[in-house]
Amino acid sequence: MTYAQRIKKLREVMLITQKELSVLLSVSFITVNRWENGKFEPTMKEKRKLAQLFKENGIGE
C-alpha cells in the first residue's frame, strides 16, 4: 500500500477531512492533498507522526 493509499485510509478510519488531518499533523491542507494524490511524500518527521496514527488506527503497511 502506498503512502497516498494509507493516508486516505487513515482519514476514512478516523472519519476526518484533509483539513482536519492537516491541523492534526501541523501541515497545510494542500500538503495533505498532495500526499493523497501521490504528488509528494511526507518528510521523515511527518512520516513518524503518521506512523503513530497508522498504528493507533490499525492501518498496516
N, C-alpha and C positions, 0 to 999 in steps of 0.2 A: 504494500500500500504506500503510495507517495505521500509526501507531506501535505500536498494540496487535499488529497482524499481524507487524510487523518484529521486535518483541521476542520474540514466540512463536517465530518462525522462527529467530532468533538462538539461543535456548535449544535448539531442535531440532538445529541445526547443531553447536553446541558440546557437545551431549549433557549438559546440566546442568539442575538443577531451579530453580524460582523462588527457593528459599532460597540456592542456590549463586550465582545471579546477584546476589541482593541483597547478599551478602557481597562479591562482586567490585566492586560499584558503591558500597558503603558506604551502603546504604539498607536499610530494613526489608523483610521478606518481604511484608508487606501492601501496601507501596508497589508492588512489582513486580507483585503480584496485581492491584492496581487499574489499573495501566498496561495489563496484558494484557486486562483486562475492559473497557477503554475508559472507565473512570470518571474517571481523571485522566491528564494528560500529564506527562512528565518536565519538570523545570525546565531552564533553559538550561545550567546546569552539568552536569546529568545527561545532557542531550542531547549535549554534547560528548564525554563518556565513551562514550556509546552509539555515536556516530558513528564513533569509532575502532574499536570492536568490530565494527560493521557492515562497515566497510572491511576489517578483518583477516579477516573470515569470508565475504566476498563477497556480502553482502546489500545489494542495490541499493534505490533508492527506489521 
